[in-house]
Amino acid sequence: MRWLTVSLSACLALFLVESAFLLWPASTVSDNPWYLSTGEALKRDSDLPWLRPPGIEWSGMSRGDLAMETNSEDPYAAMVTFQTDHQGFRNAEHRDFAECLCIGDSFTEAGNLPIEKTFVRLIEEESDMSTRNLGVAGYGPPAELVVLEKFGLPCKPQVVIWQIAETNDLDDAMFFVQWQQAGRPDVLPGFKDASLSPRSDPQHRSPLHLFYDQLVPEIDQWPFRGVFTDRGETEHWMRFEMSSLPEADQHPGWPVIEYSITSGAKLLRDRNIALVILLIPRKLRVMGGYCDFAPLQIETPDGPYRIEHDLPEGWELPEEARLATKLGELCDNLDIPFVDATDALIGQASRGTLVYQPMDTHLTAEGHQVVAELLINEMSVINRFSTNSDAKSE
C-alpha cells in the first residue's frame, strides 16, 4: 500500500507539473518570429501582403527554417535579437534618411543572424555609408518595388542595393500578382494584426519531454542532406531544400521581375540614384558540389535505418535558362551594375568555408561577409565613376 501510495503521488505530481507547463503563459514565442511559419510579427498593409509591426523586439535561440520544418533540434541555432524600427523594418536605429538602402527578401532582412553580422550592417561599418535595411522575408521583386516607392525614396539614398533570390523570387513575383488579382486577401493561416502573442511550444518546456529526449536521441531523417567538411576537418550535415528550379524565361514570374526592375531602375535614374542588382544563389548550387551524398545507415531500436542521399537528377538548369543569366542580360540592357554572388560563395565553399547554415536555406555570417565585400567593391567603382563624371562636367 505504501508503494502504491508513493507511485500514485508521484504520477499525480508529474501530471500537475506537466499541466502547469501546458497552461502557464509564456512571455515569448517559441521560435524566431522572423520566419513566416511562426505567424508572428506581421500586420496587414493596403499595398503589401504583409508588413512587420514597428517596435518588435524578440531575443532567443533561432532555429533554421529546415529544422523548423520537421520540428527538429538545431545544433547550429544562435542567439538572435530580432527587432524592427519605426516603420517595421529590421534596423537597430530609427532612420529617416540613409545613403545606402538595401531592399530584398529574407536574405536581406536576415533575421536568423545577429544584426551586426548582416551584409547591410557590414557595408556601413566598412564603407562609412549610413545604411537602412528594407528587406522583408517572403517578398518578391514587385513587392520590393512597392517598398522602394513607399519607404525607400523618402530616405533620399545615394545608392540602392536590390537583392534577388534564385531560390523563390520567380514564384514570389507571380504570387504578388495573384494576390492583387484576388483582391488582396489575408494570405497566411491564422493571420492577425499583432506584434507577438504570448505562446510557446509546451513540448520544449516540459521536463518529461526533455527527459525523453535524453533517453531517445532524435534521428535525422531529412531525405536530402550531405556531409560538408570544413577547413578545420569538422563534418557538418547539410540539409538542402528539395524543390527544383524552373527555367527562368519559361516561368510566368519572369516578366513580372523584368517589369519591376525596369520600373525601379527608371524611378532611381530620374532621381540620380545609383542602383545595384544583387543575386543570391540557392544553397544547393553553392554547397552541393562540396558535400558527400553517400547513403547513410543509422542503427535504431527497431533495427538499421538506411537513408539514400544523392543529388536529384535534373536539379541543374542549362546556363542560358538560369535566373542569373536572364538578370545579367536585363542589367546589361538597362546599363545597371549586376553583382552575382554565386562564384564568390562557391569559391569560399571550395576552401572549406561554411557559407550557408546547415539547418537553414540562408547564409551564415561568413556568407554575408562575402556578399558585403562584393557590394563594397561595386559601390567603390560607382563612386569613382561618379567622381570622374562630375570632374569632367566641371
Backbone hydrogen bonds, N-H to C=O, Kabsch-Sander energy under -0.5 kcal/mol:
donor,donor_aa,acceptor,acceptor_aa,energy
5,T,1,M,-2.7
6,V,2,R,-2.6
7,S,3,W,-2.6
8,L,4,L,-2.6
9,S,5,T,-2.3
10,A,6,V,-2.5
11,C,7,S,-2.6
12,L,8,L,-2.4
13,A,9,S,-2.6
14,L,10,A,-2.7
15,F,11,C,-2.5
16,L,12,L,-2.4
17,V,13,A,-2.4
18,E,14,L,-2.8
19,S,15,F,-2.4
20,A,16,L,-2.2
21,F,17,V,-2.0
22,L,18,E,-1.8
23,L,19,S,-2.2
24,W,20,A,-2.7
35,Y,32,N,-1.6
38,T,35,Y,-1.5
39,G,36,L,-1.5
41,A,195,S,-1.5
42,L,194,A,-0.9
43,K,51,L,-2.5
45,D,48,L,-0.6
51,L,43,K,-2.3
55,G,84,T,-0.6
55,G,85,D,-1.0
56,I,53,P,-0.7
58,W,82,F,-2.4
60,G,80,V,-2.0
62,S,60,G,-0.5
62,S,78,A,-2.8
63,R,61,M,-0.8
66,L,359,M,-1.2
67,A,64,G,-0.7
67,A,359,M,-1.1
68,M,64,G,-2.3
69,E,65,D,-1.4
70,T,67,A,-0.8
71,N,68,M,-0.9
72,S,67,A,-3.0
77,A,74,D,-2.0
78,A,62,S,-0.9
80,V,60,G,-2.9
82,F,58,W,-3.3
82,F,80,V,-0.6
83,Q,81,T,-0.6
84,T,56,I,-1.7
85,D,89,F,-2.9
88,G,85,D,-1.5
90,R,135,G,-0.5
91,N,89,F,-1.7
95,R,93,E,-0.7
98,A,155,C,-1.5
99,E,130,S,-0.6
100,C,130,S,-2.4
101,L,159,V,-2.2
102,C,132,R,-2.1
103,I,161,I,-2.6
108,T,105,D,-1.0
109,E,105,D,-2.6
110,A,106,S,-2.6
113,L,110,A,-1.5
117,K,114,P,-2.2
118,T,115,I,-1.3
122,L,118,T,-2.4
123,I,119,F,-2.0
124,E,120,V,-1.3
125,E,121,R,-2.3
126,E,122,L,-2.2
127,S,123,I,-1.7
128,D,124,E,-1.5
129,M,123,I,-0.5
132,R,100,C,-1.7
134,L,102,C,-3.2
134,L,132,R,-0.6
136,V,104,G,-1.8
139,Y,136,V,-1.7
143,A,140,G,-0.6
144,E,140,G,-2.4
145,L,141,P,-2.0
146,V,142,P,-1.4
147,V,143,A,-2.1
148,L,144,E,-2.4
149,E,145,L,-2.2
150,K,146,V,-3.1
151,F,147,V,-2.8
152,G,147,V,-2.0
153,L,148,L,-2.7
155,C,152,G,-1.8
156,K,153,L,-2.1
158,Q,99,E,-2.7
159,V,99,E,-1.9
160,V,274,A,-2.5
161,I,101,L,-3.2
162,W,160,V,-0.6
162,W,276,V,-3.1
163,Q,103,I,-2.9
163,Q,161,I,-0.7
164,I,278,L,-3.6
166,E,164,I,-0.5
166,E,280,I,-2.5
169,D,165,A,-1.5
172,D,168,N,-2.8
173,A,169,D,-2.3
174,M,170,L,-1.6
175,F,171,D,-2.6
176,F,172,D,-1.9
177,V,173,A,-1.4
178,Q,174,M,-2.3
179,W,175,F,-2.7
180,Q,176,F,-2.2
181,Q,177,V,-2.5
182,A,178,Q,-1.7
183,G,180,Q,-1.6
184,R,179,W,-2.6
191,F,188,L,-1.7
194,A,42,L,-1.5
194,A,192,K,-1.1
199,R,197,S,-1.9
204,H,201,D,-0.9
205,R,202,P,-1.1
206,S,202,P,-1.4
210,L,206,S,-2.3
211,F,207,P,-2.4
212,Y,208,L,-2.3
213,D,209,H,-2.1
214,Q,210,L,-1.4
215,L,211,F,-1.5
216,V,212,Y,-2.9
220,D,218,E,-0.6
221,Q,219,I,-0.9
226,G,238,M,-1.8
227,V,292,D,-2.3
228,F,226,G,-0.6
228,F,236,H,-2.9
229,T,290,Y,-0.6
230,D,228,F,-0.6
230,D,234,T,-2.5
231,R,352,G,-1.9
233,E,230,D,-2.2
236,H,228,F,-2.5
238,M,226,G,-3.5
238,M,236,H,-0.7
239,R,237,W,-0.6
239,R,358,P,-2.8
240,F,224,F,-2.2
248,A,321,A,-2.7
250,Q,247,E,-1.3
251,H,247,E,-0.6
251,H,248,A,-1.3
254,W,251,H,-1.7
256,V,252,P,-0.5
257,I,253,G,-2.2
258,E,254,W,-2.9
259,Y,255,P,-2.3
260,S,256,V,-2.5
261,I,257,I,-2.7
262,T,258,E,-2.2
263,S,259,Y,-2.6
264,G,260,S,-2.5
265,A,261,I,-2.8
266,K,262,T,-1.8
267,L,263,S,-2.2
268,L,264,G,-2.2
269,R,265,A,-2.6
270,D,266,K,-2.4
271,R,267,L,-0.6
271,R,268,L,-0.8
272,N,269,R,-1.5
273,I,268,L,-2.8
274,A,158,Q,-2.3
276,V,160,V,-2.6
277,I,337,P,-2.4
278,L,162,W,-2.7
278,L,276,V,-0.5
279,L,339,V,-2.6
280,I,164,I,-2.7
280,I,278,L,-0.5
286,V,282,R,-1.1
287,M,283,K,-3.0
288,G,283,K,-0.5
288,G,284,L,-1.7
290,Y,287,M,-1.8
291,C,288,G,-1.3
292,D,227,V,-2.4
293,F,291,C,-0.7
296,L,307,I,-2.8
298,I,296,L,-0.5
298,I,305,Y,-3.5
300,T,298,I,-0.6
300,T,303,G,-1.5
303,G,300,T,-2.2
305,Y,298,I,-3.4
307,I,296,L,-3.6
308,E,306,R,-0.5
315,W,312,P,-1.5
321,A,318,P,-1.8
322,R,318,P,-0.5
322,R,319,E,-1.2
326,K,322,R,-1.7
327,L,323,L,-2.7
328,G,324,A,-2.4
329,E,325,T,-2.2
330,L,326,K,-2.2
331,C,327,L,-2.8
332,D,328,G,-2.2
333,N,329,E,-2.1
334,L,330,L,-2.0
335,D,331,C,-0.9
335,D,332,D,-0.5
336,I,331,C,-2.2
339,V,277,I,-3.4
340,D,338,F,-0.7
341,A,279,L,-2.2
341,A,339,V,-0.7
345,L,341,A,-2.3
346,I,342,T,-2.7
347,G,343,D,-2.6
348,Q,344,A,-1.7
349,A,345,L,-2.4
350,S,346,I,-2.6
351,R,347,G,-0.7
351,R,348,Q,-0.7
352,G,349,A,-1.8
353,T,348,Q,-2.3
355,V,353,T,-1.2
357,Q,362,H,-2.6
360,D,357,Q,-1.6
364,T,355,V,-2.0
368,H,364,T,-2.1
369,Q,365,A,-1.8
370,V,366,E,-1.9
371,V,367,G,-2.0
372,A,368,H,-2.8
373,E,369,Q,-2.2
374,L,370,V,-1.8
375,L,371,V,-2.2
376,I,372,A,-2.6
377,N,373,E,-2.1
378,E,374,L,-2.0
379,M,375,L,-2.7
380,S,376,I,-1.9
381,V,377,N,-1.5
382,I,378,E,-2.0
383,N,379,M,-2.6
384,R,380,S,-2.1
385,F,381,V,-2.4
386,S,382,I,-2.7
387,T,383,N,-2.4
388,N,384,R,-2.5
389,S,385,F,-2.5
390,D,386,S,-2.3
391,A,387,T,-2.2
392,K,388,N,-2.3
393,S,389,S,-2.2
394,E,390,D,-1.8
